[in-house]
Every structure is written in structure tokens, then in C-alpha cells.
Amino acid sequence: MRLVRVGEPGAERPGVLDAAGLVRDVSGFAHDIDGALLADPERLAAIEAGRQALPELPATRFGPPIARPGTVVGIGLNYRCHAAAAGAEPPAEPIVFLKPSGGITGPHDEIVLPPGSEQTDWEVELGVVIGTRLRSCPDPRAALRSVAGYVAANDVTERAQLTSGPTWVRGKCHDTFTPLGPWLLTADEIDDPQDLRLEAQVNGIPRQRGSTADMVFGVGELLAHLSGLMTLHPGDLVLTGTPAGVAALHPEPRPFLRPRDVVDIEVQHLGRQRSTVRG
């Protein structure tokens, strides 16, 4: 089931895409696509059973497909090809950082460069949305059962700021730096999260092409690890890392994002984003 939120920023309404690609209004079942809905399998089942009969919802704009999560967790250097391109060994344990949920935008919204940006970069990623509270669960297979669904994400990063301090926060925290969507695909629709293709293009030029099979730590392993550090709640978002092909590891001159650039990212089964860059 493909869950969406449509409407102007701050006024999105919850919907579901039907077999014909029309958005159906699910506001009779849920106030929003949020943790409360994702933790309620009976309501989700009712939406799926009745979606073809729901009224159509005009889709003037697709917003982020989940309401603002309480926690956004990022994972660094989690693809073997990315580590190899960086000349680094794959990490012995996941590299964990946090991003503010206020940076989440819709799949076709603008990416706004921060003042003085010189090295803003794209990162196509598989996003994992939690559906069941997860804490202290060392078994990756059990941890995987906490997933409500999956979403395409762009973990935009300002590289110069990333390396200018003791943490990654400065390079990750800017508004518009986490485009999501266009839809949240429920976990029952993905047979294996370690068998998904990821792609990124900038101005029509292919930049990234990889597979989640190349992850150093798979989705279940990541969730098991994170559950030992913090409690993950329904609606929380985990960004699972990016494959090789980012601008920072490109030969000179490195093609960092500039105003009017157009970034397309796609994750298999999760749809395609197109974001224009604004200075």
C-alpha cells in the first residue's frame, strides 16, 4: 500500500494511491500518516480493504509521506562501494548521527542551499519508517518486524560544514536537507529490503547507481544496533546510508550542487523525486 500526504506545506492531507495512481482520501480513518496510524494494523488493513471506494483527493502537491517524525537517525559509510571510493575500510559498527525532523520536505520541493554553501552534495538513500516501538532488540530478524514501511530519501549534506567541527551536525541540519517520498510503501510490499536498486541523477547525468545488497549493515542489523542506543517509536525515520557516486568523491572539478541544478533520485518500488536547487 502506497501512503501519501498531499496539499500545501503544513496543510497536507493523508491519502493512499490506488491501482490507477489516483490519490484516495483516508482522512476518515486517520488524521495524518503518522506514528499513531502506522502502529495500528487494524486501521491500516481497513484502509487497504476499502481504498478503491474512497473519495478522490486532488493532488496539487505531494508532501513528505509521513508527518514530522520524533527522531531522524542517519547512518554513515554504510555501503561497501562508498567506503572503497573513499579509501576507507567498512566501519566495524554503524556510524550513527541525528538529523532534525524540521529539514524534511516533499519529493518535489526545492533544496535551498545554506548561506556560503560550496560543497552541498546529494545522497540517495533507503528510508525506514518504524511502526512498532523498538528497544533493546539484539535480534536483527525480530527488529525488522518493527518496520512499518519504506521511503525514498535524499540525505543532502554540506560537506565543508560536515568536516569543519567535531560532529556531522553542521553539515546535515539545514532546512530542506531531507526530501522524502513520493510515497511510503508498507513493509508487506517489500519482500527483501536488501534487494532494492537506488539511483541518482543531477541535471540528467547519472551520478549514483547501487543496490541495498551492498550495505555493510542491513536494515535489520541497523535497527537492532540502534535499539541498544535509543528507543525507536512509531513514525521515527532511519536513513540507511548511500552508495558510491556522491560529488565529494568525484574527480576534480567536483560537481557540488549549484542554484538551478535538478536532482532526481529513485529507489526501486518507492518512486522518484525531482528537486530543484535554489541559492
MARDRENDREN-648468 format. One record per residue (C-alpha): residue in three letters; residue number from 1; x, y, z. Coordinates in steps of 0.001 Angstrom, whole numbers, plus 524288, in hexadecimal, padded with zeros to 5 digits. Each point is the difference from the previous one (the first is absolute). Last residue first. Layout:
// MARDRENDREN-648468
residuo ALA | num NUM | X X | Y Y | Z Z;
...
// end
This chain:
// MARDRENDREN-648468
residuo GLY | num 279 | X 85042 | Y 8736D | Z 7F1A9;
residuo ARG | num 278 | X 7F557 | Y 7F707 | Z 7FACD;
residuo VAL | num 277 | X 80195 | Y 7F1EF | Z 7FBA1;
residuo THR | num 276 | X 7F4EB | Y 7F949 | Z 7F8B3;
residuo SER | num 275 | X 7FB4A | Y 7F30D | Z 80564;
residuo ARG | num 274 | X 7FAAB | Y 7F470 | Z 7F867;
residuo GLN | num 273 | X 7FC81 | Y 7F3E1 | Z 807C9;
residuo ARG | num 272 | X 7FCCF | Y 7F284 | Z 7FAB7;
residuo GLY | num 271 | X 7F80D | Y 7F4C8 | Z 80568;
residuo LEU | num 270 | X 80185 | Y 7F616 | Z 80AD2;
residuo HIS | num 269 | X 7FF9D | Y 7F351 | Z 7F820;
residuo GLN | num 268 | X 80E94 | Y 8012B | Z 7FCD6;
residuo VAL | num 267 | X 805F8 | Y 80C19 | Z 80620;
residuo GLU | num 266 | X 800C5 | Y 80C14 | Z 7F778;
residuo ILE | num 265 | X 80719 | Y 80CEE | Z 8007E;
residuo ASP | num 264 | X 7FF60 | Y 80B74 | Z 7F6B5;
residuo VAL | num 263 | X 80762 | Y 80C8D | Z 80321;
residuo VAL | num 262 | X 7FE3A | Y 80C1A | Z 7F79C;
residuo ASP | num 261 | X 80A47 | Y 80AB2 | Z 800BC;
residuo ARG | num 260 | X 7FA4B | Y 80DB1 | Z 7FFCA;
residuo PRO | num 259 | X 80922 | Y 8050E | Z 80A99;
residuo ARG | num 258 | X 80C4D | Y 7F7B8 | Z 801B7;
residuo LEU | num 257 | X 8022D | Y 7F251 | Z 8053A;
residuo PHE | num 256 | X 80DBA | Y 7FAAA | Z 800D4;
residuo PRO | num 255 | X 805B1 | Y 7FAEC | Z 7F339;
residuo ARG | num 254 | X 80E09 | Y 7FD91 | Z 80452;
residuo PRO | num 253 | X 809B5 | Y 805AD | Z 7F66D;
residuo GLU | num 252 | X 80743 | Y 7F7A5 | Z 80307;
residuo PRO | num 251 | X 7FD68 | Y 7F167 | Z 800B5;
residuo HIS | num 250 | X 7F37B | Y 7FC05 | Z 80719;
residuo LEU | num 249 | X 800A2 | Y 7FBCB | Z 80E3D;
residuo ALA | num 248 | X 7F97A | Y 80C28 | Z 80590;
residuo ALA | num 247 | X 7F5EF | Y 7FFFD | Z 7F4FF;
residuo VAL | num 246 | X 7F9CB | Y 7F349 | Z 8048C;
residuo GLY | num 245 | X 8015F | Y 7F3F9 | Z 7F76D;
residuo ALA | num 244 | X 8015F | Y 7F499 | Z 80951;
residuo PRO | num 243 | X 7F43D | Y 7FABC | Z 80765;
residuo THR | num 242 | X 7F863 | Y 8072F | Z 80A99;
residuo GLY | num 241 | X 7FC86 | Y 7FD3D | Z 80E25;
residuo THR | num 240 | X 7F46E | Y 7FA63 | Z 80795;
residuo LEU | num 239 | X 7F7A1 | Y 80BBB | Z 80342;
residuo VAL | num 238 | X 7F7AD | Y 7FC17 | Z 80BC7;
residuo LEU | num 237 | X 7F2FE | Y 806D1 | Z 8025F;
residuo ASP | num 236 | X 7F749 | Y 80003 | Z 80C15;
residuo GLY | num 235 | X 7F157 | Y 7FE8C | Z 7FDB9;
residuo PRO | num 234 | X 7FE0B | Y 7F5BB | Z 80A7C;
residuo HIS | num 233 | X 80A7C | Y 80196 | Z 80A66;
residuo LEU | num 232 | X 80E51 | Y 7FC37 | Z 80043;
residuo THR | num 231 | X 805A2 | Y 7FF2E | Z 80DAD;
residuo MET | num 230 | X 80E67 | Y 80341 | Z 8007B;
residuo LEU | num 229 | X 80D93 | Y 7FA0D | Z 7FF9D;
residuo GLY | num 228 | X 7FD2A | Y 7F15E | Z 80089;
residuo SER | num 227 | X 7F492 | Y 801B0 | Z 7F6C4;
residuo LEU | num 226 | X 80973 | Y 8067A | Z 7F67C;
residuo HIS | num 225 | X 807E8 | Y 7F37D | Z 7FEA8;
residuo ALA | num 224 | X 7F40F | Y 7F76C | Z 7FDB6;
residuo LEU | num 223 | X 7FAC3 | Y 809EC | Z 7F650;
residuo LEU | num 222 | X 80CBE | Y 80053 | Z 7F88A;
residuo GLU | num 221 | X 8011A | Y 7F136 | Z 7FFA8;
residuo GLY | num 220 | X 7F210 | Y 7FEAC | Z 7FAEC;
residuo VAL | num 219 | X 80263 | Y 80A10 | Z 7F55E;
residuo GLY | num 218 | X 80CAD | Y 7F9CD | Z 7FB81;
residuo PHE | num 217 | X 80D5F | Y 80427 | Z 804DE;
residuo VAL | num 216 | X 80AE5 | Y 8015F | Z 7F5FB;
residuo MET | num 215 | X 7F5D0 | Y 802CF | Z 7F59F;
residuo ASP | num 214 | X 80323 | Y 7FAE0 | Z 7F263;
residuo ALA | num 213 | X 7F32D | Y 7F86E | Z 7FEB4;
residuo THR | num 212 | X 7F96F | Y 80D66 | Z 8011A;
residuo SER | num 211 | X 8039D | Y 8019A | Z 7F1C9;
residuo GLY | num 210 | X 80767 | Y 80A8C | Z 7F8C8;
residuo ARG | num 209 | X 7FF9E | Y 80A5A | Z 7F587;
residuo GLN | num 208 | X 8047D | Y 80DC3 | Z 802D2;
residuo ARG | num 207 | X 803A0 | Y 80B68 | Z 7F72A;
residuo PRO | num 206 | X 7F86F | Y 7FE62 | Z 7F34F;
residuo ILE | num 205 | X 7FFB3 | Y 80D26 | Z 7F8D6;
residuo GLY | num 204 | X 7F24E | Y 80560 | Z 7FD9A;
residuo ASN | num 203 | X 802B3 | Y 80CC5 | Z 80709;
residuo VAL | num 202 | X 80403 | Y 7F7F7 | Z 80BCD;
residuo GLN | num 201 | X 7FC3F | Y 7F1A8 | Z 80017;
residuo ALA | num 200 | X 7FEA7 | Y 7F684 | Z 80B55;
residuo GLU | num 199 | X 7FCD4 | Y 7F188 | Z 80040;
residuo LEU | num 198 | X 7FCE9 | Y 7F57E | Z 80A10;
residuo ARG | num 197 | X 7FC58 | Y 7F1D2 | Z 7FD29;
residuo LEU | num 196 | X 7F9C5 | Y 7F7B9 | Z 80AA3;
residuo ASP | num 195 | X 8039A | Y 7F240 | Z 80451;
residuo GLN | num 194 | X 803EB | Y 8016A | Z 80E37;
residuo PRO | num 193 | X 7F24D | Y 804B4 | Z 803C4;
residuo ASP | num 192 | X 7FB1A | Y 7F256 | Z 7FC70;
residuo ASP | num 191 | X 7F1D1 | Y 7FCB8 | Z 7FD03;
residuo ILE | num 190 | X 7FB89 | Y 80E26 | Z 7FFF6;
residuo GLU | num 189 | X 7F12C | Y 801DA | Z 7FEF0;
residuo ASP | num 188 | X 7FD68 | Y 7FB3B | Z 80DF0;
residuo ALA | num 187 | X 80880 | Y 80B37 | Z 804DF;
residuo THR | num 186 | X 7F671 | Y 80A8B | Z 7FBED;
residuo LEU | num 185 | X 804B4 | Y 80906 | Z 7F531;
residuo LEU | num 184 | X 800ED | Y 80E25 | Z 80462;
residuo TRP | num 183 | X 7FE39 | Y 808C1 | Z 7F43F;
residuo PRO | num 182 | X 80665 | Y 80B05 | Z 7F854;
residuo GLY | num 181 | X 807F3 | Y 7FFEA | Z 80828;
residuo LEU | num 180 | X 8097D | Y 80741 | Z 8088A;
residuo PRO | num 179 | X 808DA | Y 80BE8 | Z 7FE4D;
residuo THR | num 178 | X 8093B | Y 80133 | Z 80BA6;
residuo PHE | num 177 | X 808A7 | Y 80C2C | Z 7FF0B;
residuo THR | num 176 | X 7F4B0 | Y 8099C | Z 7FE56;
residuo ASP | num 175 | X 80412 | Y 80783 | Z 80C5E;
residuo HIS | num 174 | X 80E1C | Y 7FDE7 | Z 803DD;
residuo CYS | num 173 | X 8047D | Y 7F60C | Z 80A08;
residuo LYS | num 172 | X 8092B | Y 7F6E9 | Z 7F8AE;
residuo GLY | num 171 | X 80CC3 | Y 8075A | Z 7FE1F;
residuo ARG | num 170 | X 7FFD5 | Y 80693 | Z 80D46;
residuo VAL | num 169 | X 7FC0D | Y 7F356 | Z 806CD;
residuo TRP | num 168 | X 80B6D | Y 7F7BA | Z 7FB6B;
residuo THR | num 167 | X 8075F | Y 8012E | Z 80CCE;
residuo PRO | num 166 | X 80D59 | Y 80520 | Z 80463;
residuo GLY | num 165 | X 7FFBE | Y 80B8E | Z 7F6BC;
residuo SER | num 164 | X 8036D | Y 80490 | Z 7F24A;
residuo THR | num 163 | X 7FE7B | Y 7F2D9 | Z 7F935;
residuo LEU | num 162 | X 7F14C | Y 80052 | Z 7FE4B;
residuo GLN | num 161 | X 8004E | Y 80EA4 | Z 7FD76;
residuo ALA | num 160 | X 80829 | Y 7FE16 | Z 7F3C8;
residuo ARG | num 159 | X 7F7BE | Y 7F43F | Z 7FC27;
residuo GLU | num 158 | X 7F291 | Y 8067E | Z 80021;
residuo THR | num 157 | X 7F786 | Y 7F3D3 | Z 7FFBD;
residuo VAL | num 156 | X 7F2F3 | Y 7FC43 | Z 7F9DF;
residuo ASP | num 155 | X 7FAF5 | Y 7F2E6 | Z 804F0;
residuo ASN | num 154 | X 7F6A5 | Y 7FD93 | Z 7F4AB;
residuo ALA | num 153 | X 7F587 | Y 7F63E | Z 803B9;
residuo ALA | num 152 | X 7F75E | Y 7F5B6 | Z 7F9A4;
residuo VAL | num 151 | X 7F682 | Y 7F9E8 | Z 809B6;
residuo TYR | num 150 | X 7FDF5 | Y 7F2F4 | Z 806BB;
residuo GLY | num 149 | X 7F58F | Y 7FA91 | Z 808DF;
residuo ALA | num 148 | X 7FAF5 | Y 7FCAC | Z 80D7D;
residuo VAL | num 147 | X 80C85 | Y 7F991 | Z 804AD;
residuo SER | num 146 | X 7FFDA | Y 7F9B8 | Z 80D89;
residuo ARG | num 145 | X 800E6 | Y 7F251 | Z 7FA16;
residuo LEU | num 144 | X 80DE5 | Y 8032D | Z 7FBD5;
residuo ALA | num 143 | X 80400 | Y 8004B | Z 80E4E;
residuo ALA | num 142 | X 7FBED | Y 7F1BC | Z 8018E;
residuo ARG | num 141 | X 8087D | Y 7FBF9 | Z 7F48D;
residuo PRO | num 140 | X 80B43 | Y 8087A | Z 804C7;
residuo ASP | num 139 | X 7FFDC | Y 7F9CB | Z 80DA7;
residuo PRO | num 138 | X 8061B | Y 80963 | Z 809E3;
residuo CYS | num 137 | X 7F313 | Y 80678 | Z 803C4;
residuo SER | num 136 | X 802A0 | Y 809BA | Z 80AEA;
residuo ARG | num 135 | X 7F4F0 | Y 80964 | Z 7FC55;
residuo LEU | num 134 | X 7F69E | Y 80098 | Z 7F49D;
residuo ARG | num 133 | X 7F268 | Y 805E1 | Z 80039;
residuo THR | num 132 | X 7F896 | Y 7FADB | Z 7F426;
residuo GLY | num 131 | X 7FDE6 | Y 806C6 | Z 7F2EF;
residuo ILE | num 130 | X 80D6A | Y 805A3 | Z 7FCFE;
residuo VAL | num 129 | X 802D3 | Y 80657 | Z 7F2DE;
residuo VAL | num 128 | X 80BFF | Y 7FBD2 | Z 7F840;
residuo GLY | num 127 | X 805EB | Y 80928 | Z 7F5E9;
residuo LEU | num 126 | X 80809 | Y 7FA4F | Z 7F4E5;
residuo GLU | num 125 | X 809CC | Y 80A18 | Z 7FB95;
residuo VAL | num 124 | X 80436 | Y 808CA | Z 7F4CD;
residuo GLU | num 123 | X 80A98 | Y 80953 | Z 804B4;
residuo TRP | num 122 | X 801A9 | Y 80D84 | Z 7F9C2;
residuo ASP | num 121 | X 80ABB | Y 809BE | Z 8031F;
residuo THR | num 120 | X 80190 | Y 80E13 | Z 80455;
residuo GLN | num 119 | X 80E4C | Y 803E0 | Z 7FF04;
residuo GLU | num 118 | X 80104 | Y 80EC4 | Z 7FE9E;
residuo SER | num 117 | X 7F4BA | Y 8052A | Z 80806;
residuo GLY | num 116 | X 8023A | Y 80DD3 | Z 80506;
residuo PRO | num 115 | X 7F226 | Y 8017B | Z 804E1;
residuo PRO | num 114 | X 7F8E5 | Y 7F2D3 | Z 8000E;
residuo LEU | num 113 | X 7FB67 | Y 7FA8E | Z 7F2F3;
residuo VAL | num 112 | X 7F152 | Y 7FE3E | Z 7FEFD;
residuo ILE | num 111 | X 7FB78 | Y 7F2F7 | Z 7FA7A;
residuo GLU | num 110 | X 7F2EF | Y 802D6 | Z 7F99A;
residuo ASP | num 109 | X 7F402 | Y 7F77E | Z 801AF;
residuo HIS | num 108 | X 7FD3F | Y 7F49E | Z 7F6E9;
residuo PRO | num 107 | X 80122 | Y 7F49E | Z 80984;
residuo GLY | num 106 | X 7FA81 | Y 8078A | Z 80B99;
residuo THR | num 105 | X 8082E | Y 805B8 | Z 80ADC;
residuo ILE | num 104 | X 80697 | Y 7FB4E | Z 80C7D;
residuo GLY | num 103 | X 809A7 | Y 8099A | Z 8060A;
residuo GLY | num 102 | X 7F754 | Y 80249 | Z 80BE0;
residuo SER | num 101 | X 80241 | Y 7F1CB | Z 803E2;
residuo PRO | num 100 | X 80D87 | Y 803D1 | Z 80491;
residuo LYS | num 99 | X 80AAD | Y 7F650 | Z 7FC3E;
residuo LEU | num 98 | X 806E9 | Y 7F675 | Z 80903;
residuo PHE | num 97 | X 80CB9 | Y 7F883 | Z 7FE3A;
residuo VAL | num 96 | X 8041C | Y 7F1C1 | Z 800BE;
residuo ILE | num 95 | X 80BE6 | Y 7F950 | Z 7FA17;
residuo PRO | num 94 | X 7FC50 | Y 7F19D | Z 80065;
residuo GLU | num 93 | X 80A1F | Y 7F68A | Z 8056D;
residuo ALA | num 92 | X 80CF5 | Y 7FAFB | Z 7FACF;
residuo PRO | num 91 | X 7FFB5 | Y 80A56 | Z 7F551;
residuo PRO | num 90 | X 80346 | Y 7FBF9 | Z 7F1FA;
residuo GLU | num 89 | X 80E59 | Y 8032C | Z 7FD93;
residuo ALA | num 88 | X 80280 | Y 80D14 | Z 7F9C7;
residuo GLY | num 87 | X 80541 | Y 8046B | Z 7F2E4;
residuo ALA | num 86 | X 7F407 | Y 8089E | Z 7FDF2;
residuo ALA | num 85 | X 7FC30 | Y 7F868 | Z 7F3D2;
residuo ALA | num 84 | X 8019D | Y 7F360 | Z 807AA;
residuo ALA | num 83 | X 7F74E | Y 80502 | Z 80B00;
residuo HIS | num 82 | X 7F597 | Y 803E4 | Z 7F624;
residuo CYS | num 81 | X 800B2 | Y 7F2C5 | Z 7F92D;
residuo ARG | num 80 | X 7FEBE | Y 7F8F6 | Z 80D07;
residuo TYR | num 79 | X 7F3DE | Y 8079E | Z 80362;
residuo ASN | num 78 | X 7FD3B | Y 80496 | Z 80DEE;
residuo LEU | num 77 | X 8094B | Y 80B9E | Z 8008B;
residuo GLY | num 76 | X 7F70D | Y 807C2 | Z 8090A;
residuo ILE | num 75 | X 7F2DF | Y 7FC9D | Z 805ED;
residuo GLY | num 74 | X 7F5B0 | Y 80A3F | Z 802D1;
residuo VAL | num 73 | X 7F58E | Y 80036 | Z 80A8D;
residuo VAL | num 72 | X 7F40B | Y 808C3 | Z 7FF69;
residuo THR | num 71 | X 7F862 | Y 80061 | Z 80CB7;
residuo GLY | num 70 | X 7F283 | Y 8052B | Z 803A0;
residuo PRO | num 69 | X 7FB36 | Y 7FEB8 | Z 7F218;
residuo ARG | num 68 | X 7F95A | Y 80B4C | Z 7F8CE;
residuo ALA | num 67 | X 7F442 | Y 7FA49 | Z 7F8F6;
residuo ILE | num 66 | X 80337 | Y 7F557 | Z 7F642;
residuo PRO | num 65 | X 7FEBA | Y 8004E | Z 7F12F;
residuo PRO | num 64 | X 80775 | Y 80CDA | Z 7FE99;
residuo GLY | num 63 | X 7F71C | Y 808CF | Z 7F802;
residuo PHE | num 62 | X 7FAA5 | Y 7FD0C | Z 7F29A;
residuo ARG | num 61 | X 7FA36 | Y 80C1B | Z 7F9DE;
residuo THR | num 60 | X 7F378 | Y 802C7 | Z 7F86C;
residuo ALA | num 59 | X 7FAE3 | Y 7F253 | Z 802A2;
residuo PRO | num 58 | X 7F138 | Y 80148 | Z 80051;
residuo LEU | num 57 | X 7FA83 | Y 7F56C | Z 808FF;
residuo GLU | num 56 | X 7F702 | Y 7F5D5 | Z 7FA14;
residuo PRO | num 55 | X 7F575 | Y 7FA80 | Z 808D0;
residuo LEU | num 54 | X 8024C | Y 7F26E | Z 805BC;
residuo ALA | num 53 | X 7FA3C | Y 7F427 | Z 7F923;
residuo GLN | num 52 | X 80CD5 | Y 7FAAE | Z 7FAA6;
residuo ARG | num 51 | X 8065B | Y 80197 | Z 80D6B;
residuo GLY | num 50 | X 7F6B0 | Y 7F73E | Z 80771;
residuo ALA | num 49 | X 80818 | Y 7F411 | Z 8035F;
residuo GLU | num 48 | X 80CCA | Y 80764 | Z 800AF;
residuo ILE | num 47 | X 7FA70 | Y 80A78 | Z 808EC;
residuo ALA | num 46 | X 7F9E2 | Y 7F5BB | Z 808D9;
residuo ALA | num 45 | X 80CD1 | Y 7F897 | Z 800CD;
residuo LEU | num 44 | X 8071A | Y 80C69 | Z 803FE;
residuo ARG | num 43 | X 7F5B7 | Y 80292 | Z 80A60;
residuo GLU | num 42 | X 8018F | Y 7F244 | Z 80568;
residuo PRO | num 41 | X 80EDE | Y 800A4 | Z 7FF76;
residuo ASP | num 40 | X 80080 | Y 80BEB | Z 80919;
residuo ALA | num 39 | X 80E2F | Y 803F1 | Z 8027B;
residuo LEU | num 38 | X 800EB | Y 806C2 | Z 7F2C6;
residuo LEU | num 37 | X 7F3DF | Y 80808 | Z 80301;
residuo ALA | num 36 | X 804CF | Y 80552 | Z 80D0B;
residuo GLY | num 35 | X 80DBE | Y 801AD | Z 7FAB6;
residuo ASP | num 34 | X 7FB9C | Y 8091E | Z 7F543;
residuo ILE | num 33 | X 7F916 | Y 80076 | Z 7F2EA;
residuo ASP | num 32 | X 7F5F8 | Y 809FD | Z 80492;
residuo HIS | num 31 | X 7F2A7 | Y 801D5 | Z 80651;
residuo ALA | num 30 | X 7FCCD | Y 7F1DB | Z 7FD1D;
residuo PHE | num 29 | X 7F4CB | Y 7F76D | Z 7FB6C;
residuo GLY | num 28 | X 7F683 | Y 809FE | Z 7FA7D;
residuo SER | num 27 | X 80BBE | Y 807EC | Z 7FB85;
residuo VAL | num 26 | X 80336 | Y 7F4DF | Z 7F6A1;
residuo ASP | num 25 | X 7FDA0 | Y 8078F | Z 7F353;
residuo ARG | num 24 | X 803A0 | Y 7F877 | Z 7F3CA;
residuo VAL | num 23 | X 80B04 | Y 8048A | Z 7F72F;
residuo LEU | num 22 | X 7FEEE | Y 7FA97 | Z 7F241;
residuo GLY | num 21 | X 80B06 | Y 7F76C | Z 7FADA;
residuo ALA | num 20 | X 7F6E0 | Y 7F66E | Z 7F924;
residuo ALA | num 19 | X 8023E | Y 7F55F | Z 80A2A;
residuo ASP | num 18 | X 7FCEB | Y 8097C | Z 80B03;
residuo LEU | num 17 | X 80959 | Y 8097D | Z 8067E;
residuo VAL | num 16 | X 7FC9F | Y 80267 | Z 80E3B;
residuo GLY | num 15 | X 7FD4B | Y 80CE7 | Z 80688;
residuo PRO | num 14 | X 80285 | Y 808A0 | Z 80BB0;
residuo ARG | num 13 | X 7FE0F | Y 80EB7 | Z 7FEED;
residuo GLU | num 12 | X 80B04 | Y 809E0 | Z 7FFC9;
residuo ALA | num 11 | X 7FDBC | Y 80D78 | Z 805EA;
residuo GLY | num 10 | X 80D79 | Y 80359 | Z 8053C;
residuo PRO | num 9 | X 805AE | Y 8010F | Z 7F261;
residuo GLU | num 8 | X 7F503 | Y 80036 | Z 7F5E1;
residuo GLY | num 7 | X 7F8AE | Y 7F39B | Z 7FCE5;
residuo VAL | num 6 | X 80268 | Y 7F17C | Z 7FEE6;
residuo ARG | num 5 | X 804AC | Y 7F59F | Z 8098F;
residuo VAL | num 4 | X 80278 | Y 7F26B | Z 7FAB5;
residuo LEU | num 3 | X 7FEA3 | Y 7F1A0 | Z 80391;
residuo ARG | num 2 | X 8031A | Y 7F5BC | Z 7F5BD;
residuo MET | num 1 | X 7FABB | Y 7F2AB | Z 803F7;
// end
